[in-house]
């Protein structure tokens, strides 16, 4: 897995700080799950969109 760089908005940074200060495990887990989605991204095909993403009969 290659290196990734993520930038956080001021609001996102405050959210992380609030989670740490409050020691809110449930909120931290939800936030990390969302962050993981951002890290993984959504790989596409070099030839265009995935067949499942195109209208029926167009792929």
ROSE-4610 file (N, C-alpha, C; in Angstrom, 1 decimal, always signed):
// ROSE-4610
residu = [X/X/X/X/X/X/X/X/X/X/X/X/X/X/X/X/X/X/X/X/X/X/X/X/X/X/X/X/X/X/X/X/X/X/X/X/X/X/X/X/X/X/X/X/X/X/X/X/X/X/X/X/X/X/X/X/X/X/X/X/X/X/X/X/X/X/X/X/X/X/X/X/X/X/X/X/X/X/X/X/X/X/X/X/X/X/X/X/X/X/X/X/X/X/X/X/X/X/X/X/X/X/X/X/X/X/X/X/X/X/X/X/X/X/X/X/X/X/X/X/X/X/X/X/X/X/X/X/X/X/X/X/X/X/X/X/X/X/X/X/X/X/X/X/X/X/X/X/X/X/X/X/X/X/X/X/X/X/X/X/X/X/X/X/X/X/X/X/X/X/X/X/X/X/X/X/X]
num = [1/1/1/2/2/2/3/3/3/4/4/4/5/5/5/6/6/6/7/7/7/8/8/8/9/9/9/10/10/10/11/11/11/12/12/12/13/13/13/14/14/14/15/15/15/16/16/16/17/17/17/18/18/18/19/19/19/20/20/20/21/21/21/22/22/22/23/23/23/24/24/24/25/25/25/26/26/26/27/27/27/28/28/28/29/29/29/30/30/30/31/31/31/32/32/32/33/33/33/34/34/34/35/35/35/36/36/36/37/37/37/38/38/38/39/39/39/40/40/40/41/41/41/42/42/42/43/43/43/44/44/44/45/45/45/46/46/46/47/47/47/48/48/48/49/49/49/50/50/50/51/51/51/52/52/52/53/53/53/54/54/54/55/55/55/56/56/56/57/57/57/58/58/58/59/59/59]
x = [+0.9/+0.0/+0.9/+0.6/+1.4/+1.1/+1.9/+1.7/+0.5/-0.2/-1.4/-1.2/-1.7/-1.7/-3.2/-3.6/-5.0/-4.9/-5.7/-5.7/-7.1/-7.0/-8.2/-8.6/-9.9/-10.4/-10.3/-10.5/-10.5/-11.6/-12.7/-13.9/-13.5/-12.9/-12.5/-11.4/-10.5/-9.5/-10.1/-11.1/-11.8/-12.6/-13.1/-13.9/-12.9/-11.7/-10.8/-10.4/-10.1/-9.7/-10.8/-12.1/-13.2/-13.3/-13.1/-13.2/-12.1/-10.9/-9.8/-10.1/-10.5/-10.8/-11.9/-12.9/-14.1/-13.9/-12.8/-12.5/-13.8/-14.4/-15.6/-15.2/-15.2/-14.8/-15.7/-17.0/-18.0/-17.9/-17.8/-17.6/-16.3/-15.2/-13.9/-14.0/-14.7/-14.8/-15.6/-16.6/-17.4/-16.5/-15.8/-15.0/-13.9/-13.3/-12.2/-12.8/-14.0/-14.6/-14.8/-15.2/-15.4/-14.0/-13.0/-11.7/-11.1/-11.4/-10.9/-11.5/-12.8/-13.4/-12.7/-12.3/-11.5/-10.2/-9.5/-8.2/-8.2/-9.2/-9.3/-9.7/-10.5/-10.9/-11.8/-12.0/-12.9/-12.2/-11.4/-10.7/-11.6/-11.3/-12.1/-11.2/-11.8/-11.1/-10.5/-9.4/-8.8/-9.6/-10.5/-11.4/-12.7/-12.9/-14.1/-14.8/-16.0/-16.8/-17.1/-17.3/-17.7/-19.0/-19.2/-20.5/-21.6/-21.5/-22.6/-23.0/-22.1/-22.4/-23.0/-23.1/-23.7/-25.2/-26.0/-27.4/-27.5/-28.6/-28.9/-28.8/-28.1/-28.0/-26.8/-26.0/-24.9/-23.6/-23.3/-22.1/-22.0]
y = [-1.2/+0.0/+1.2/+2.2/+3.4/+4.4/+5.4/+6.5/+7.4/+7.9/+8.8/+10.0/+11.1/+12.3/+12.8/+13.1/+13.6/+14.9/+15.8/+17.1/+17.2/+17.9/+18.0/+19.5/+19.7/+21.1/+21.5/+22.7/+23.2/+22.5/+22.3/+21.6/+20.2/+19.5/+18.1/+18.0/+18.9/+18.9/+19.1/+20.0/+20.2/+19.0/+18.3/+17.0/+16.0/+15.8/+14.9/+15.3/+16.6/+17.1/+16.8/+17.0/+16.8/+15.4/+14.5/+13.0/+12.6/+13.2/+12.8/+13.4/+14.7/+15.3/+14.6/+14.2/+13.6/+12.1/+11.5/+10.1/+9.3/+9.7/+9.1/+8.0/+6.8/+5.6/+5.3/+5.4/+5.2/+6.2/+7.5/+8.5/+8.3/+8.0/+7.8/+6.6/+5.6/+4.4/+4.8/+5.6/+6.1/+7.0/+7.9/+8.8/+8.0/+7.0/+6.3/+5.4/+4.9/+4.2/+5.1/+6.3/+7.3/+7.7/+7.8/+8.1/+7.0/+5.8/+4.6/+4.6/+5.0/+5.1/+6.2/+7.3/+8.3/+7.8/+7.0/+6.5/+5.5/+4.6/+3.6/+4.2/+5.2/+5.8/+4.9/+5.2/+4.4/+4.1/+3.1/+2.9/+2.6/+3.2/+3.0/+2.2/+2.0/+1.3/+2.3/+1.9/+2.8/+3.0/+2.1/+2.2/+3.0/+3.4/+4.2/+3.7/+4.1/+3.7/+2.2/+1.7/+0.3/+0.1/-1.1/-1.5/-1.2/-1.6/-1.4/+0.0/+1.0/+2.4/+3.0/+2.3/+2.9/+2.5/+3.2/+2.9/+1.6/+0.8/-0.4/-0.3/-1.3/-1.3/-0.4/+0.2/+1.0/+0.6/-0.7/-1.1/-2.6]
z = [+0.0/+0.0/+0.0/-0.9/-1.0/+0.1/+0.1/+1.1/+0.6/+1.5/+1.2/+2.1/+1.6/+2.3/+2.4/+3.6/+3.8/+4.5/+4.0/+4.6/+5.4/+6.5/+7.4/+7.4/+7.2/+7.4/+8.8/+9.1/+10.5/+11.3/+10.7/+11.4/+11.7/+10.7/+10.9/+12.1/+12.1/+13.1/+14.5/+14.6/+15.8/+16.3/+15.3/+15.6/+16.2/+15.6/+16.2/+17.6/+17.8/+19.1/+20.1/+19.7/+20.6/+21.0/+20.0/+20.3/+21.3/+21.2/+22.1/+23.5/+23.5/+24.8/+25.6/+24.8/+25.5/+25.7/+25.1/+25.2/+24.8/+23.7/+23.2/+22.2/+22.7/+21.8/+20.7/+20.9/+19.9/+18.7/+19.1/+18.1/+17.3/+18.1/+17.4/+16.4/+16.8/+15.8/+14.6/+14.7/+13.6/+12.7/+13.3/+12.6/+11.8/+12.5/+11.8/+10.6/+10.8/+9.7/+8.5/+8.7/+7.6/+7.0/+7.9/+7.4/+6.6/+7.0/+6.2/+4.8/+4.7/+3.3/+2.5/+3.1/+2.4/+2.0/+2.8/+2.5/+1.4/+1.4/+0.4/-1.0/-1.0/-2.3/-3.0/-4.2/-5.1/-6.4/-6.5/-7.7/-8.9/-10.0/-11.2/-12.2/-13.4/-14.4/-15.4/-16.0/-17.0/-18.2/-18.5/-19.7/-19.4/-18.2/-18.0/-16.7/-16.5/-15.3/-15.2/-14.0/-13.9/-14.5/-15.0/-15.6/-14.7/-13.4/-12.4/-12.3/-12.6/-12.4/-13.6/-14.7/-15.9/-16.0/-16.7/-16.9/-17.6/-17.3/-18.0/-19.5/-20.1/-21.6/-22.1/-21.2/-21.6/-21.1/-21.1/-20.6/-20.4]
